[in-house]
Amino acid sequence: MTSIFSFNSSSNITNWRVVDDVVMGGRSNGSFYLNKEGYGVFTGKISLENNGGFSSLRYNSGTISVNDFSNIVIRLHGDGKTYQFRIKSNAAENHSYITTFKTTGEWQDITIPLKNLYPSYRGKTLDISNFSADTIEDIGFLINNKKEESFTLFLDSIKLH
């Protein structure tokens, strides 16, 4: 197992950024910070105004080789809501490889097989193969459950396994 990112009170989160639906005229509002326990906290409120409805958190990881790994394991604590996990093999590409996961309201380890991540762009599944690249350059989380809601996702670690 190798770490992509482990959160602690001295983590540098400058390569993490929130992108909300305001880029398309929406009114959702997400934020990301380290709490006093050292966890990454992605939190906010989803608004459906002006055809909005999503908030995302993105991490520009630099180039990470995934050749020796088949899964990503995320240690997190959610709020019972469903989220998307997203990666890009090339940060410049428009499409992402995604899957959804449901949080339980407890700490959990989410295991995501890389080969199960499917290509998507703006909510549409693309007619190309699932993730099979040798590298990852961008990692993200997104919430877009098509309803107005508040959300909070605590992140502890993201690892290749």
Residue, then its C-alpha position, 0 to 999 in steps of 0.5 A: m500500500t502506498s499513500i496518495f494523501s494522508f491528512n494530519s494537522s500539518s498537512n499542506i492542502t494548497n493543491w486541493r480546491v473546491v469547484d462549485d456549480v457557480v462556474m455554470g451559474g449555480r449557487s452551491n457553496g462548498s469549502f475545504y479545510l483541516n479541522k483541529e483533529g487534522y482531518g480534511v473537511f469538505t462541507g457546504k450546501i447544495s442549491l438547485e437555483n439557476n440549474g445548479g446542484f453540485s460541489s466538488l473537491r479536487y486534488n492536483s496530485g501530480t503524476i502518480s504511477v498506478n502500475d503496481f496497484s489495483n485499488i484505491v482505498i479511502r478512509l473517510h467519515g461521511d454524513g449518510k449521503t452519496y458521493q462520487f469519487r473521480i480521477k483523471s489520468n491526465a489533468a488536462e483531459n475534460h473527462s473523469y473516471i468515476t464511481t459513486f459510494k454511499t457513506t454510512g455516518e461512521w468511519q469507513d474504508i471505501t475500496i474502489p477497484l481502478k478498473n471499475l472507474y468509468p468515463s464520464y463528462r458533465g454527468k454523461t457516461l462516455d463510450i470509451s473503456n473504463f480506467s486503464a491508464d498507468t498514472i493518475e494526475d487528478i483526484g476528486f470528490l463530488i456531491n450532486n444528488k439532485k436535491e438541496e442539502s447540506f453535506t460534510l465529508f471528513l477525509d483521513s487518507i487516500k491510498l493505492h493498494 
